[in-house]
Amino acid sequence: TLNLDPRSAEQALTPATRAVVVVHLFGNPADMQPLQELARRRGLLLIEDAAQAIGAQYRGQPVGSLGDAAAISFYPTKNLGGCGDGGVVLTSRAEVAERLRMLRVSGARERYLCEDAWGINSRLDELQAALLLVKLRHLDHFNRRRRQIARLYRELLEGLPAVPLAETEGATSVYHQFTVRTPQRDGLARYLRRQGIGCTVYYPVPLHAQPGIGPKSLVPVPLTHAEQAAREVLSLPMFPELTDAEVERVGRAVQAFFRGDAGR
């Protein structure tokens, strides 16, 4: 799944650790129960990065309700996207909600009275909210279509060396991206693009290797799985308006690449 491994997470904890941030990558929920138990046992906050996963579920519970707080993105390409940047933070903790409301308005509870210098201006404007409220009514339909597309992709790619990521057991993915792994990633990407088929690498450089973060990250365990995945992952076209015929065209092109058909 490329999601956080609970066993590896525990090995990476240090006395300085205060929270575990769990990414529901590409719309597929992480395995949350052992991470919840880890957070309780070690007295840590559990934060969900659900930016790509609105509408996904883990063991019958929606993502965003499984930790102390969760972030969801309304960037235009997300499953529930606006006309511009935006997002929401979810929490069931009253004190967290109060502080977040203050921080999003220049650190103020009262107008023109700044209580926290770390506050920013991060309000969602009314135009975005109005659009998102309309699109929200269609979210379940859009997510069901994404799952239909994913099933068709899996049928078309069965047996090929472009292996789709697994779904977490007991979870319902909403397939923000449909991502495969192959050691021939770069060659496959070049071939698809020559056929006029868009494809993207999410993400080419792991977080701990980013120039602005790497030297400061002090990662106490090797992250070889993340580094290998960054060399192998490729996301194929995925959005609810895709027709079955378009999905089949992508699948046939991947098949042709691995058969060696046409010039590469």
Salt bridges, closest charged atoms under 4 A:
ASP5 OD1 - ARG7 NE 3.58
GLU10 OE2 - ARG41 NH2 2.66
GLU10 OE2 - ARG42 NH1 3.78
GLU48 OE1 - HIS24 NE2 2.83
ASP68 OD1 - ARG93 NH1 3.10
GLU95 OE2 - ARG93 NH2 2.80
GLU98 OE2 - ARG109 NH1 2.98
GLU115 OE1 - ARG109 NH2 2.64
ASP116 OD2 - ARG99 NH2 2.63
GLU167 OE2 - ARG147 NH1 3.27
ASP186 OD1 - ARG185 NE 2.62
GLU227 OE2 - HIS208 NE2 2.87
GLU232 OE1 - ARG181 NH2 2.95
ASP244 OD1 - ARG145 NH2 2.87
ASP261 OD2 - ARG259 NH2 2.65
